[in-house]
Amino acid sequence: MLNKRFYFTTFTAAILLVGHLSICQDVQFSQFYAVPTYQNPAFAGSAFMHRIILHQRLQWMNLDARYSTSFVSWDKNIDKIKSGIGFSALRDYQGGEKIVSNEVAGQYAYEVPLSSHYALRAGVQLAMAWRTIDYSDFRYGQDHTDQGYQGNTYSNYGNNTFWYGDISSGLVFFSHKLWLGAAAHHMNEPKQTFYNNVNNRLPMQLAFTGGYKFIVKRIVPKYAIQGRSKEFNVTPTFHYKMQGKSDQFDLGLYSQLDRILVGLWYRGIPFKNYDAIQNNESAVILAGIKYHNMVFAYSYDITVSRLSRANTGGSHEINVTLILTVKRKGQNQ
């Protein structure tokens, strides 16, 4: 039986391969719809109010690898110029704190009304990113002799920090209930390697996302003293992305019953294989609550691929979204 240490060794080797010689892939969020400006800069300002998002992903917590990603964003709409602006920051730990990726970004989106019900938003994102690696925390082949492990023999295998600029763009077609979006990330395909003499670049990612909100039932109180109106809705969503030689598809739905949120998704392309390994990754369940201007949601990824043999502990995501209105001068406080 393969144990956790075997998988950790495998993950460490994969991390080093990615960091030194291979092509990196983007962070993947299960609650993709809850981090809209991360998926597509055209969503900047799409809430038409101030929106603050705090998002945390913890992946494979039963393993020593400890993948962790933190994301925070703010965006708002500017009615006078039919535009939205936003700012975001991301920090991603791979293998504990051995490889750390950071990104700060700004988004701008412009809205083109198509009719009284439909509109198109086009957006662009400019980002600065940097990655750091701690070579001294790894074990290398030369560290082991016939007498066993001799301690770390670290030498300068490459740069410890690497900076690069990044450009992304996107389009979103939407109405009150519908949205369809397409985004191109890393359009400049920036060089992303710790070795000066290696020219591997981050491949452009194409992503397509969409959803539709079905109103199942709306309960409006007959009298004001009976309280607020309540709504039961169901929103199917999808997210497809491809980058380099890999692609992935998320399909599912979430539902709101008054203040309670529940959801279920599947991630994978089961009819597609990579080197005889079926692309069958995760099932995602979600529960949350919406209270006034705040949404709190928690999701859990159930690993359904071969990786489940390692007892990874799955993956956790927590999202807090705040929608804020700012009163103008002269309004009653």
Buried (B, 14 or more C-beta within 10 A) or exposed (E): EEEBEEBBEEBBEBBBEBBBEBBBBBBBBBBBBBBBBBBBBBBBBBBEBBBBBBBBBBBBBEBBBBBBBBBBBBBBBEEEEBBBBBBBBBBBBBBBEBBBBBBBBBBBBBBEEEEEEEBBBBBBBBBEBEBBBBBEEBBEEEBEEEEEEEEBEBEEBBBEEBEBEBBBBBBBBBBEEEBBBBBBBBBEEBEBBBBEEBEBBBBBBBBBBBBBBEEEEEEEEEEEEEEEEBBBBBBBBBBBBBBBEEBBBBBBBBBBBEEEBBBBBBBBBEEEEEEEEBBBBBBBBBBBBBEEEEBBBBBBBEBBBEBEEBBBBBBBBBBBBBBEEEEEEEEEE
